[in-house]
């Protein structure tokens, strides 16, 4: 197909406009074809003037406008790539950034093969990812509501003496709070209702995620990942929803790099300098993996909850999960004994956990997309 490509089209896509630049197969600079309103029929009218869809390859940066434009172009027969903005090469001396220049740069890099295309989910997968991110928003809103309630109680000199909040004992303590002034009592009641509403919203989203995932083609992958320590149903759904088809990665290092869990490096000659992790890729997955990695600071063991999650899973998957637990628990303890800062230990554990996630996902047969 690449031999048939005669034109490389770079699009700088915004909510209201699309800037278009085109390169041919030669070495000439790209040509700017203008800026149009964000309208797919208008864009197709411009592209048809270049020739047949099979002779064109289009690219634009991933952004808030989603994948609708990609799906429409593919439906019309055009080759289309959605590229990762963080992986687009930048000239150090280029200090001017405009829509025209951005589209021209995309077209030239597309012709040179320097762009990294991202995986585009199908409609079903994107819908489940949207539901998962709605749950993440609900978690943040619940945290905000709880913080606001605690701040109000602190201003009133009401400090909970227990070690852990938001359990049954804390709920009874909240129910016993009474205030002299009516305004304070009303304010406190509103804070309580806000927290209760956030809890109920989160419970509804959790239930919806579990129900929808049961009929999802990646549902078996979710069940397999639940065999790992620190990864329960909601976390497994989040990992698969955000990463997508894990089997598209040929090696676990590719997945680690995709998630930004590998160290940055600036080396030259005999000098090797490694820094913090790159943090490219999906921040949602990095957070989930970091939270899961904290569970490996304790010795390896099979709890009743973990045994329940492993019931019915193939023996190969359970062996991977136990191997991961023995390896990662030992790794966590070894790095701590060496005096490595605990956050670095956690990131190193999360990076190795990614490899076991890749290995387990490879054991699952995923039905083809319909």
Secondary structure, DSSP 4 states (H G I P E B T S, - for coil): -GGG--EEEEEEE-SSEEEEEEEESSSSPPEEEEEEES-HHHHHHHHHTT--GGGEEEEEE--TTTTHHHHHHHHTT-EEEEE-GGGS---TT-----HHHHHHHHHHHHHHT---BPPPP-HHHHHHHHHHHHHHHHHHHHHHHHHHHHHHHHHTT----SSS-SSHHHHHHHHT---SSHHHHHHHHHHHHHHHHHHHHHHHHHHHHHHHHTTSTTHHHHHHHTTSTT--HHHHHHHHHHH--GGG-SSHHHHHHHTT-SEEE--BTTB--EEEE---S-HHHHHHHHHHHGGGGSPP---HHHHHHHTT--HHHHHHHHHHHHHHHHHHHHHHHTT--HHHHHHHHHHHHHHHHHHHHHTS-PPPP-
